[in-house]
Amino acid sequence: MIAFRNLPPDRQEALRAGWAEEMARQTNTCAMDEKIARFAAWLAPQGVSFGPQDLPQRKPAR
């Protein structure tokens, strides 16, 4: 499997768009761990892995 962070930006965007459609059919959750698990489970059959390390990093406040 390829790590989400290693995909080209256009592929990441396409997967995010597909995921947005899937999320419209699921119940909402505020739990970050649950969100990551759901996205990872959805990506796995597509040969893509995702974990907390793939989340965008915030820039430190000045």
A tleap script that builds the chain and sets N, CA, C and O, in Angstrom:
source leaprc.protein.ff14SB
mol = sequence {
  NMET ILE ALA PHE ARG ASN LEU PRO PRO ASP
  ARG GLN GLU ALA LEU ARG ALA GLY TRP ALA
  GLU GLU MET ALA ARG GLN THR ASN THR CYS
  ALA MET ASP GLU LYS ILE ALA ARG PHE ALA
  ALA TRP LEU ALA PRO GLN GLY VAL SER PHE
  GLY PRO GLN ASP LEU PRO GLN ARG LYS PRO
  ALA CARG
}
set mol.1.N position { 0.848 -1.182 0.000 }
set mol.1.CA position { 0.000 0.000 0.000 }
set mol.1.C position { 0.889 1.239 0.000 }
set mol.1.O position { 2.000 1.231 0.531 }
set mol.2.N position { 0.385 2.274 -0.593 }
set mol.2.CA position { 1.114 3.548 -0.633 }
set mol.2.C position { 0.517 4.482 0.427 }
set mol.2.O position { -0.699 4.552 0.604 }
set mol.3.N position { 1.391 5.185 1.112 }
set mol.3.CA position { 0.939 6.133 2.139 }
set mol.3.C position { 0.265 7.333 1.465 }
set mol.3.O position { 0.740 7.841 0.449 }
set mol.4.N position { -0.830 7.764 2.041 }
set mol.4.CA position { -1.583 8.897 1.503 }
set mol.4.C position { -0.675 10.095 1.270 }
set mol.4.O position { -0.778 10.761 0.240 }
set mol.5.N position { 0.201 10.372 2.203 }
set mol.5.CA position { 1.083 11.543 2.106 }
set mol.5.C position { 2.042 11.461 0.927 }
set mol.5.O position { 2.588 12.479 0.502 }
set mol.6.N position { 2.257 10.241 0.386 }
set mol.6.CA position { 3.160 10.068 -0.745 }
set mol.6.C position { 2.449 10.134 -2.099 }
set mol.6.O position { 3.092 10.051 -3.145 }
set mol.7.N position { 1.136 10.281 -2.076 }
set mol.7.CA position { 0.390 10.403 -3.327 }
set mol.7.C position { 0.552 11.805 -3.903 }
set mol.7.O position { 0.751 12.762 -3.155 }
set mol.8.N position { 0.468 11.934 -5.218 }
set mol.8.CA position { 0.497 13.273 -5.822 }
set mol.8.C position { -0.711 14.089 -5.343 }
set mol.8.O position { -1.765 13.521 -5.057 }
set mol.9.N position { -0.565 15.400 -5.256 }
set mol.9.CA position { -1.659 16.248 -4.766 }
set mol.9.C position { -2.979 16.052 -5.509 }
set mol.9.O position { -4.041 16.090 -4.887 }
set mol.10.N position { -2.936 15.844 -6.813 }
set mol.10.CA position { -4.188 15.669 -7.547 }
set mol.10.C position { -4.889 14.365 -7.169 }
set mol.10.O position { -6.119 14.316 -7.144 }
set mol.11.N position { -4.135 13.318 -6.878 }
set mol.11.CA position { -4.723 12.043 -6.434 }
set mol.11.C position { -5.297 12.187 -5.023 }
set mol.11.O position { -6.374 11.666 -4.732 }
set mol.12.N position { -4.577 12.894 -4.149 }
set mol.12.CA position { -5.095 13.149 -2.803 }
set mol.12.C position { -6.428 13.893 -2.882 }
set mol.12.O position { -7.380 13.552 -2.180 }
set mol.13.N position { -6.487 14.895 -3.729 }
set mol.13.CA position { -7.710 15.690 -3.867 }
set mol.13.C position { -8.856 14.842 -4.400 }
set mol.13.O position { -9.986 14.968 -3.929 }
set mol.14.N position { -8.584 13.983 -5.371 }
set mol.14.CA position { -9.621 13.107 -5.915 }
set mol.14.C position { -10.149 12.155 -4.839 }
set mol.14.O position { -11.353 11.915 -4.755 }
set mol.15.N position { -9.256 11.623 -4.030 }
set mol.15.CA position { -9.688 10.735 -2.949 }
set mol.15.C position { -10.494 11.497 -1.899 }
set mol.15.O position { -11.489 10.983 -1.387 }
set mol.16.N position { -10.075 12.709 -1.579 }
set mol.16.CA position { -10.837 13.525 -0.622 }
set mol.16.C position { -12.247 13.800 -1.145 }
set mol.16.O position { -13.212 13.773 -0.382 }
set mol.17.N position { -12.362 14.065 -2.439 }
set mol.17.CA position { -13.682 14.322 -3.034 }
set mol.17.C position { -14.553 13.073 -2.961 }
set mol.17.O position { -15.735 13.163 -2.632 }
set mol.18.N position { -13.986 11.921 -3.262 }
set mol.18.CA position { -14.728 10.671 -3.152 }
set mol.18.C position { -15.141 10.387 -1.724 }
set mol.18.O position { -16.237 9.888 -1.471 }
set mol.19.N position { -14.259 10.705 -0.795 }
set mol.19.CA position { -14.554 10.507 0.628 }
set mol.19.C position { -15.673 11.438 1.079 }
set mol.19.O position { -16.510 11.039 1.889 }
set mol.20.N position { -15.707 12.647 0.582 }
set mol.20.CA position { -16.771 13.592 0.952 }
set mol.20.C position { -18.137 13.025 0.552 }
set mol.20.O position { -19.112 13.162 1.291 }
set mol.21.N position { -18.198 12.394 -0.611 }
set mol.21.CA position { -19.451 11.766 -1.034 }
set mol.21.C position { -19.830 10.623 -0.103 }
set mol.21.O position { -20.998 10.472 0.253 }
set mol.22.N position { -18.854 9.822 0.289 }
set mol.22.CA position { -19.100 8.707 1.211 }
set mol.22.C position { -19.557 9.221 2.573 }
set mol.22.O position { -20.472 8.660 3.177 }
set mol.23.N position { -18.925 10.278 3.052 }
set mol.23.CA position { -19.270 10.833 4.373 }
set mol.23.C position { -20.704 11.353 4.411 }
set mol.23.O position { -21.338 11.343 5.466 }
set mol.24.N position { -21.210 11.799 3.289 }
set mol.24.CA position { -22.586 12.296 3.234 }
set mol.24.C position { -23.589 11.184 3.553 }
set mol.24.O position { -24.723 11.457 3.945 }
set mol.25.N position { -23.161 9.927 3.380 }
set mol.25.CA position { -24.028 8.780 3.651 }
set mol.25.C position { -23.830 8.201 5.054 }
set mol.25.O position { -24.592 7.326 5.465 }
set mol.26.N position { -22.834 8.667 5.790 }
set mol.26.CA position { -22.530 8.120 7.114 }
set mol.26.C position { -22.971 9.084 8.216 }
set mol.26.O position { -23.205 10.269 7.979 }
set mol.27.N position { -23.075 8.536 9.422 }
set mol.27.CA position { -23.374 9.392 10.566 }
set mol.27.C position { -22.131 10.204 10.908 }
set mol.27.O position { -21.003 9.751 10.713 }
set mol.28.N position { -22.350 11.391 11.413 }
set mol.28.CA position { -21.246 12.276 11.777 }
set mol.28.C position { -20.589 11.834 13.075 }
set mol.28.O position { -21.210 11.179 13.912 }
set mol.29.N position { -19.332 12.200 13.226 }
set mol.29.CA position { -18.603 11.978 14.462 }
set mol.29.C position { -17.650 13.138 14.674 }
set mol.29.O position { -17.136 13.718 13.718 }
set mol.30.N position { -17.421 13.466 15.918 }
set mol.30.CA position { -16.447 14.504 16.258 }
set mol.30.C position { -15.113 13.891 16.692 }
set mol.30.O position { -14.112 14.595 16.823 }
set mol.31.N position { -15.111 12.582 16.912 }
set mol.31.CA position { -13.908 11.893 17.406 }
set mol.31.C position { -12.875 11.758 16.288 }
set mol.31.O position { -13.125 11.084 15.288 }
set mol.32.N position { -11.724 12.392 16.456 }
set mol.32.CA position { -10.677 12.354 15.438 }
set mol.32.C position { -10.217 10.927 15.170 }
set mol.32.O position { -9.994 10.565 14.015 }
set mol.33.N position { -10.070 10.107 16.212 }
set mol.33.CA position { -9.652 8.717 16.007 }
set mol.33.C position { -10.645 7.969 15.124 }
set mol.33.O position { -10.247 7.186 14.262 }
set mol.34.N position { -11.923 8.207 15.337 }
set mol.34.CA position { -12.960 7.559 14.531 }
set mol.34.C position { -12.909 8.056 13.087 }
set mol.34.O position { -13.066 7.267 12.155 }
set mol.35.N position { -12.693 9.340 12.898 }
set mol.35.CA position { -12.589 9.888 11.542 }
set mol.35.C position { -11.415 9.268 10.790 }
set mol.35.O position { -11.542 8.894 9.624 }
set mol.36.N position { -10.274 9.162 11.466 }
set mol.36.CA position { -9.084 8.573 10.851 }
set mol.36.C position { -9.340 7.109 10.513 }
set mol.36.O position { -8.988 6.654 9.425 }
set mol.37.N position { -9.953 6.367 11.438 }
set mol.37.CA position { -10.233 4.946 11.211 }
set mol.37.C position { -11.179 4.753 10.025 }
set mol.37.O position { -10.967 3.863 9.201 }
set mol.38.N position { -12.198 5.565 9.939 }
set mol.38.CA position { -13.151 5.455 8.823 }
set mol.38.C position { -12.479 5.757 7.483 }
set mol.38.O position { -12.677 5.033 6.506 }
set mol.39.N position { -11.687 6.824 7.442 }
set mol.39.CA position { -11.006 7.192 6.201 }
set mol.39.C position { -10.014 6.097 5.808 }
set mol.39.O position { -9.940 5.717 4.640 }
set mol.40.N position { -9.254 5.591 6.781 }
set mol.40.CA position { -8.287 4.523 6.510 }
set mol.40.C position { -8.986 3.277 5.972 }
set mol.40.O position { -8.500 2.651 5.030 }
set mol.41.N position { -10.116 2.917 6.562 }
set mol.41.CA position { -10.866 1.740 6.109 }
set mol.41.C position { -11.393 1.941 4.687 }
set mol.41.O position { -11.428 0.996 3.899 }
set mol.42.N position { -11.794 3.145 4.365 }
set mol.42.CA position { -12.305 3.449 3.025 }
set mol.42.C position { -11.174 3.426 2.000 }
set mol.42.O position { -11.377 2.987 0.868 }
set mol.43.N position { -9.976 3.897 2.385 }
set mol.43.CA position { -8.840 3.953 1.471 }
set mol.43.C position { -8.192 2.584 1.240 }
set mol.43.O position { -7.677 2.328 0.151 }
set mol.44.N position { -8.208 1.712 2.230 }
set mol.44.CA position { -7.486 0.436 2.157 }
set mol.44.C position { -7.800 -0.378 0.897 }
set mol.44.O position { -6.866 -0.862 0.258 }
set mol.45.N position { -9.067 -0.552 0.511 }
set mol.45.CA position { -9.329 -1.329 -0.707 }
set mol.45.C position { -8.769 -0.677 -1.980 }
set mol.45.O position { -8.688 -1.312 -3.032 }
set mol.46.N position { -8.388 0.588 -1.863 }
set mol.46.CA position { -7.828 1.314 -3.006 }
set mol.46.C position { -6.303 1.287 -2.987 }
set mol.46.O position { -5.644 1.928 -3.806 }
set mol.47.N position { -5.748 0.521 -2.020 }
set mol.47.CA position { -4.298 0.378 -1.937 }
set mol.47.C position { -3.597 1.553 -1.290 }
set mol.47.O position { -2.406 1.770 -1.516 }
set mol.48.N position { -4.325 2.316 -0.484 }
set mol.48.CA position { -3.758 3.503 0.158 }
set mol.48.C position { -3.893 3.363 1.669 }
set mol.48.O position { -4.948 2.977 2.171 }
set mol.49.N position { -2.832 3.676 2.383 }
set mol.49.CA position { -2.880 3.663 3.845 }
set mol.49.C position { -2.986 5.095 4.365 }
set mol.49.O position { -2.555 6.042 3.707 }
set mol.50.N position { -3.563 5.236 5.549 }
set mol.50.CA position { -3.713 6.552 6.158 }
set mol.50.C position { -3.672 6.400 7.663 }
set mol.50.O position { -4.286 5.490 8.220 }
set mol.51.N position { -2.952 7.287 8.319 }
set mol.51.CA position { -2.872 7.299 9.774 }
set mol.51.C position { -2.642 8.715 10.260 }
set mol.51.O position { -2.557 9.645 9.458 }
set mol.52.N position { -2.541 8.884 11.565 }
set mol.52.CA position { -2.350 10.235 12.120 }
set mol.52.C position { -1.152 10.977 11.523 }
set mol.52.O position { -1.166 12.204 11.423 }
set mol.53.N position { -0.132 10.241 11.133 }
set mol.53.CA position { 1.060 10.873 10.548 }
set mol.53.C position { 0.759 11.520 9.198 }
set mol.53.O position { 1.550 12.327 8.711 }
set mol.54.N position { -0.374 11.172 8.592 }
set mol.54.CA position { -0.739 11.756 7.296 }
set mol.54.C position { -1.544 13.049 7.425 }
set mol.54.O position { -1.813 13.716 6.426 }
set mol.55.N position { -1.926 13.402 8.643 }
set mol.55.CA position { -2.663 14.640 8.847 }
set mol.55.C position { -1.759 15.830 8.609 }
set mol.55.O position { -0.572 15.771 8.928 }
set mol.56.N position { -2.288 16.905 8.059 }
set mol.56.CA position { -1.478 18.113 7.872 }
set mol.56.C position { -0.973 18.629 9.221 }
set mol.56.O position { -1.691 18.585 10.220 }
set mol.57.N position { 0.229 19.103 9.239 }
set mol.57.CA position { 0.812 19.635 10.469 }
set mol.57.C position { 0.514 21.128 10.554 }
set mol.57.O position { 0.662 21.864 9.578 }
set mol.58.N position { 0.096 21.554 11.727 }
set mol.58.CA position { -0.149 22.983 11.944 }
set mol.58.C position { 1.174 23.712 12.082 }
set mol.58.O position { 2.148 23.188 12.621 }
set mol.59.N position { 1.176 24.934 11.578 }
set mol.59.CA position { 2.353 25.775 11.736 }
set mol.59.C position { 2.315 26.387 13.125 }
set mol.59.O position { 1.248 26.777 13.599 }
set mol.60.N position { 3.459 26.477 13.780 }
set mol.60.CA position { 3.482 27.070 15.129 }
set mol.60.C position { 3.005 28.511 15.111 }
set mol.60.O position { 3.285 29.257 14.172 }
set mol.61.N position { 2.286 28.895 16.151 }
set mol.61.CA position { 1.817 30.282 16.293 }
set mol.61.C position { 3.007 31.175 16.600 }
set mol.61.O position { 3.968 30.760 17.247 }
set mol.62.N position { 2.924 32.367 16.138 }
set mol.62.CA position { 4.021 33.324 16.406 }
set mol.62.C position { 3.674 34.241 17.532 }
set mol.62.O position { 4.473 35.105 17.893 }
savepdb mol mol.pdb
quit
